[in-house]
């Protein structure tokens, strides 16, 4: 219970602080895994160490991008710098793909010329220790990514977790090599590791591309927004009809956006309609933290000109 509480407290640290921790852990795991690969002469453990260099580079780049994303809006970037986080996620994915290609190349060379393994006891112990560091950090980053709505933290967490599973597979394979004497199994295992992290890299690149293309908010968040709209409409005085339509959503880094139309009785004064709109905006932002809402006021029975044109030109 106390360990869970400690993880929860760590997840509330700022994204930049957490990424600094990630950089420090990456340096530690590079030393541990590199040492393990050196003393054992295992291609599987060496490939695992190479992935730790990717962890270091990606965490460093993520720190730079999150620092940019936190800058306030300015004249050249009136909507802010939030999308910088997607460059971090995409960069990490590209690095992972590059590391996978390097591992496959080195493994093929070793497969053509197998070599015996040495000092497996120490090597396996160092690998387990480094995986423990990565596993704990991944749990903290996953929690923090939900707290801060940060795709950069989520990408780093997913990569670290993938690294943990990769290390586990390598350990099993190295033990199998020691028990069977099949030296070819070590480079084959390294190739399997490379293919696994290649898949993870492709996922990160795809997710970052979707964010840059203004992908809609997840279904759960959209459901929360619609429930809030229905609750708000039910709470207005009797006889005051409201209608909401044309809601579109998007996400940019830690920010979430929603645009919609609110139709009110045409006889209402602008002051009354604007006051109700302000109240609705606040209700939506309370329901979905980090949300920015834009609501266009329209009289009942009228649709926005843009919406009418879209319907006219729809197939």
C-alpha positions as CSV (number, residue, x, y, z in Angstrom):
1,X,0.0,0.0,0.0
2,X,2.8,2.4,0.9
3,X,4.6,1.7,-2.3
4,X,1.5,2.5,-4.3
5,X,1.1,5.8,-2.5
6,X,4.8,6.6,-3.2
7,X,4.2,5.9,-6.9
8,X,1.1,8.1,-6.9
9,X,3.1,11.0,-5.4
10,X,5.9,10.6,-7.9
11,X,3.4,10.7,-10.8
12,X,2.4,14.2,-9.7
13,X,5.9,15.6,-10.3
14,X,6.2,17.9,-13.3
15,X,6.8,16.3,-16.7
16,X,10.2,17.9,-17.0
17,X,11.3,16.6,-13.6
18,X,10.1,13.1,-14.6
19,X,12.0,13.2,-17.8
20,X,15.2,14.3,-16.0
21,X,14.7,11.2,-13.9
22,X,14.2,9.1,-17.0
23,X,17.5,10.5,-18.4
24,X,19.3,9.5,-15.2
25,X,17.8,6.0,-15.2
26,X,18.8,5.6,-18.9
27,X,22.4,6.4,-18.0
28,X,22.4,3.9,-15.2
29,X,20.9,1.1,-17.4
30,X,23.4,1.8,-20.2
31,X,26.2,1.2,-17.7
32,X,24.6,-2.0,-16.2
33,X,23.4,-3.5,-19.5
34,X,26.6,-2.5,-21.4
35,X,28.7,-4.2,-18.6
36,X,26.4,-7.3,-18.8
37,X,26.9,-7.5,-22.6
38,X,30.6,-7.0,-22.3
39,X,31.4,-9.7,-19.7
40,X,29.0,-12.3,-21.2
41,X,29.8,-11.7,-24.9
42,X,26.0,-12.2,-25.5
43,X,24.6,-10.6,-28.6
44,X,21.1,-10.7,-26.9
45,X,22.4,-8.7,-23.9
46,X,24.4,-6.3,-26.2
47,X,21.3,-5.6,-28.2
48,X,19.4,-4.9,-25.0
49,X,22.1,-2.4,-24.0
50,X,21.8,-0.7,-27.4
51,X,18.2,0.0,-26.8
52,X,19.1,1.8,-23.6
53,X,20.9,4.4,-25.7
54,X,17.6,4.9,-27.5
55,X,16.0,5.5,-24.1
56,X,18.6,8.2,-23.3
57,X,18.2,10.0,-26.6
58,X,14.4,9.9,-26.6
59,X,14.1,11.1,-23.0
60,X,16.5,14.0,-23.8
61,X,14.6,15.0,-26.8
62,X,11.3,14.6,-25.0
63,X,12.5,17.0,-22.3
64,X,13.4,19.6,-25.0
65,X,10.0,19.2,-26.6
66,X,8.0,19.4,-23.4
67,X,9.9,22.6,-22.5
68,X,8.8,24.0,-25.8
69,X,5.2,22.8,-25.4
70,X,5.0,24.6,-22.1
71,X,5.7,28.0,-23.7
72,X,2.7,30.4,-23.7
73,X,1.0,31.4,-27.0
74,X,2.7,34.3,-28.8
75,X,2.1,36.3,-32.0
76,X,3.7,33.6,-34.2
77,X,1.9,30.7,-32.4
78,X,-1.5,32.0,-31.3
79,X,-2.7,28.5,-30.4
80,X,0.4,27.7,-28.3
81,X,3.2,25.2,-28.7
82,X,1.4,22.1,-27.4
83,X,1.9,19.9,-30.5
84,X,5.7,19.9,-29.9
85,X,5.1,16.8,-27.8
86,X,4.1,14.8,-30.9
87,X,7.6,15.5,-32.4
88,X,9.0,13.9,-29.3
89,X,6.9,10.8,-29.7
90,X,7.6,10.5,-33.4
91,X,11.4,11.1,-32.9
92,X,11.4,8.3,-30.3
93,X,9.7,6.0,-32.7
94,X,12.3,6.7,-35.5
95,X,15.1,6.1,-33.0
96,X,13.6,2.8,-32.0
97,X,13.4,1.7,-35.7
98,X,17.0,2.7,-36.3
99,X,18.1,0.8,-33.2
100,X,16.2,-2.3,-34.4
101,X,18.0,-2.1,-37.8
102,X,21.4,-1.9,-36.1
103,X,20.6,-4.8,-33.8
104,X,19.5,-7.0,-36.8
105,X,22.7,-6.2,-38.7
106,X,25.0,-7.1,-35.7
107,X,23.0,-10.2,-35.0
108,X,23.2,-11.5,-38.5
109,X,27.0,-11.0,-38.4
110,X,27.1,-13.0,-35.1
111,X,24.8,-15.7,-36.5
112,X,27.3,-16.3,-39.3
113,X,30.1,-16.6,-36.7
114,X,28.7,-17.8,-33.4
115,X,30.8,-17.2,-30.2
116,X,30.6,-18.8,-26.8
117,X,29.0,-16.9,-23.8
118,X,30.9,-16.1,-20.6
119,X,30.2,-15.1,-17.0
120,X,26.5,-15.5,-17.3
121,X,25.8,-15.2,-13.6
122,X,27.0,-11.7,-13.3
123,X,25.6,-10.7,-16.6
124,X,22.1,-11.9,-15.8
125,X,22.2,-10.2,-12.4
126,X,23.1,-6.8,-14.0
127,X,20.4,-7.2,-16.6
128,X,17.7,-8.0,-13.9
129,X,18.8,-4.9,-11.9
130,X,18.5,-2.6,-14.9
131,X,15.1,-4.0,-15.8
132,X,13.9,-3.3,-12.3
133,X,14.9,0.4,-12.7
134,X,13.1,0.6,-16.0
135,X,10.0,-1.2,-14.8
136,X,9.5,1.1,-11.8
137,X,10.1,4.2,-13.9
138,X,7.6,3.0,-16.5
139,X,4.9,2.6,-13.9
140,X,5.5,6.2,-12.6
141,X,5.5,7.6,-16.2
142,X,2.2,5.8,-17.1
143,X,0.5,7.3,-14.1
144,X,2.0,10.7,-14.8
145,X,0.9,10.6,-18.4
146,X,-2.7,10.3,-17.3
147,X,-2.3,13.1,-14.7
148,X,-0.7,15.5,-17.2
149,X,-2.4,14.2,-20.4
150,X,1.1,14.0,-21.9
151,X,1.8,11.8,-25.0
152,X,5.5,12.4,-24.5
153,X,5.4,10.8,-21.0
154,X,3.2,8.0,-22.3
155,X,5.6,7.3,-25.2
156,X,8.5,7.1,-22.9
157,X,6.6,4.8,-20.5
158,X,5.6,2.5,-23.3
159,X,9.2,2.3,-24.6
160,X,10.5,1.5,-21.1
161,X,7.9,-1.2,-20.6
162,X,8.8,-2.7,-24.0
163,X,12.4,-2.6,-22.8
164,X,11.5,-4.6,-19.7
165,X,9.7,-7.3,-21.7
166,X,12.6,-7.3,-24.2
167,X,15.1,-7.9,-21.3
168,X,12.9,-10.7,-19.9
169,X,13.0,-12.4,-23.3
170,X,16.7,-12.0,-23.6
171,X,17.3,-13.5,-20.1
172,X,15.2,-16.5,-20.9
173,X,17.1,-16.9,-24.2
174,X,20.5,-16.6,-22.7
175,X,19.7,-19.2,-20.1
176,X,18.4,-21.5,-22.9
177,X,21.7,-21.0,-24.7
178,X,23.6,-22.0,-21.5
179,X,21.5,-25.1,-21.0
180,X,21.5,-26.3,-24.6
181,X,24.8,-25.1,-25.9
182,X,23.1,-23.8,-29.1
183,X,25.2,-20.7,-29.8
184,X,23.1,-19.8,-32.8
185,X,20.1,-19.2,-30.5
186,X,21.8,-16.0,-29.0
187,X,21.8,-14.0,-32.3
188,X,18.4,-15.3,-33.3
189,X,17.1,-14.0,-30.0
190,X,18.6,-10.6,-30.7
191,X,16.8,-10.5,-34.1
192,X,13.5,-11.3,-32.3
193,X,14.2,-8.5,-29.8
194,X,14.8,-6.1,-32.8
195,X,11.6,-7.1,-34.5
196,X,9.7,-6.5,-31.2
197,X,11.0,-3.0,-30.7
198,X,10.6,-2.3,-34.4
199,X,6.8,-2.9,-33.9
200,X,6.8,-0.5,-30.9
201,X,8.6,2.2,-32.9
202,X,6.1,1.9,-35.7
203,X,3.3,2.4,-33.2
204,X,4.8,5.5,-31.8
205,X,5.4,7.1,-35.2
206,X,1.8,6.3,-36.1
207,X,0.4,7.9,-32.9
208,X,2.4,11.0,-33.3
209,X,1.2,11.4,-36.9
210,X,-2.4,11.1,-35.8
211,X,-1.9,13.8,-33.2
212,X,-0.3,16.2,-35.7
213,X,-3.4,15.6,-37.9
214,X,-5.8,16.7,-35.1
215,X,-7.2,13.3,-34.2
216,X,-10.5,13.5,-32.4
217,X,-10.6,12.9,-28.6
218,X,-11.1,9.4,-27.4
219,X,-14.6,7.9,-27.2
220,X,-14.8,8.1,-23.4
221,X,-14.0,11.8,-23.3
222,X,-16.5,12.6,-26.1
223,X,-19.2,10.6,-24.1
224,X,-18.4,12.7,-21.0
225,X,-18.9,15.9,-23.1
226,X,-22.2,14.8,-24.5
227,X,-23.4,13.7,-21.0
228,X,-22.5,17.2,-19.7
229,X,-24.4,18.9,-22.5
230,X,-27.5,16.8,-21.8
231,X,-27.3,17.5,-18.1
232,X,-26.8,21.2,-18.8
233,X,-29.8,21.4,-21.2
234,X,-32.0,19.6,-18.6
235,X,-31.1,22.2,-16.0
236,X,-32.2,25.3,-17.8
237,X,-35.6,26.9,-16.8
238,X,-38.7,25.2,-18.2
239,X,-39.7,26.6,-21.6
240,X,-36.1,27.6,-22.5
241,X,-35.2,25.3,-25.3
242,X,-31.6,24.6,-26.1
243,X,-30.0,22.5,-28.9
244,X,-26.4,21.5,-29.4
245,X,-24.8,20.2,-32.6
246,X,-21.8,20.1,-34.8
247,X,-19.4,19.2,-32.0
248,X,-15.8,18.6,-33.1
249,X,-12.9,17.7,-30.9
250,X,-9.1,17.5,-31.2
251,X,-6.1,17.0,-29.0
252,X,-2.8,18.9,-29.2
253,X,-0.3,17.6,-26.7
254,X,-1.6,18.2,-23.2
255,X,-4.4,20.4,-24.4
256,X,-7.8,19.2,-25.5
257,X,-10.2,21.2,-27.6
258,X,-13.9,21.1,-28.4
259,X,-16.0,23.3,-30.8
260,X,-19.7,23.2,-31.0
261,X,-22.9,25.2,-31.8
262,X,-25.4,26.2,-29.1
263,X,-28.9,27.1,-30.4
264,X,-31.0,29.3,-28.2
265,X,-34.4,31.0,-28.7
266,X,-34.1,33.9,-31.1
267,X,-36.0,36.3,-28.8
268,X,-33.3,36.0,-26.1
269,X,-31.0,39.0,-25.6
270,X,-27.4,38.6,-26.4
271,X,-26.5,39.2,-22.8
272,X,-28.7,36.3,-21.6
273,X,-27.4,33.9,-24.3
274,X,-23.8,34.8,-23.7
275,X,-24.2,34.3,-20.0
276,X,-25.6,30.8,-20.5
277,X,-22.7,30.0,-23.0
278,X,-20.1,31.0,-20.4
279,X,-21.8,28.8,-17.8
280,X,-21.8,25.9,-20.3
281,X,-18.1,26.4,-21.1
282,X,-17.2,26.2,-17.5
283,X,-19.3,23.1,-17.0
284,X,-17.5,21.3,-19.9
285,X,-14.1,22.4,-18.6
286,X,-14.9,21.1,-15.2
287,X,-16.0,17.8,-16.6
288,X,-12.8,17.4,-18.8
289,X,-9.7,19.0,-17.2
290,X,-7.4,20.7,-19.6
291,X,-10.2,21.3,-22.1
292,X,-10.6,24.5,-24.2
293,X,-14.1,25.1,-25.5
294,X,-15.3,27.4,-28.3
295,X,-19.1,27.7,-28.5
296,X,-20.9,29.5,-31.4
297,X,-24.3,31.0,-30.6
298,X,-27.1,30.5,-33.1
299,X,-30.9,31.0,-32.9
300,X,-33.1,27.9,-32.9
301,X,-34.0,26.9,-36.5
302,X,-30.8,28.3,-38.0
303,X,-27.6,26.5,-38.9
304,X,-24.2,27.9,-39.4
305,X,-23.4,28.8,-43.0
306,X,-20.3,26.5,-43.0
307,X,-22.4,23.6,-41.8
308,X,-25.0,24.2,-44.5
309,X,-22.3,24.2,-47.2
310,X,-20.8,21.0,-45.8
311,X,-24.2,19.3,-46.0
312,X,-24.8,20.6,-49.6
313,X,-21.5,19.2,-50.8
314,X,-21.6,15.9,-48.8
315,X,-21.9,12.7,-51.1
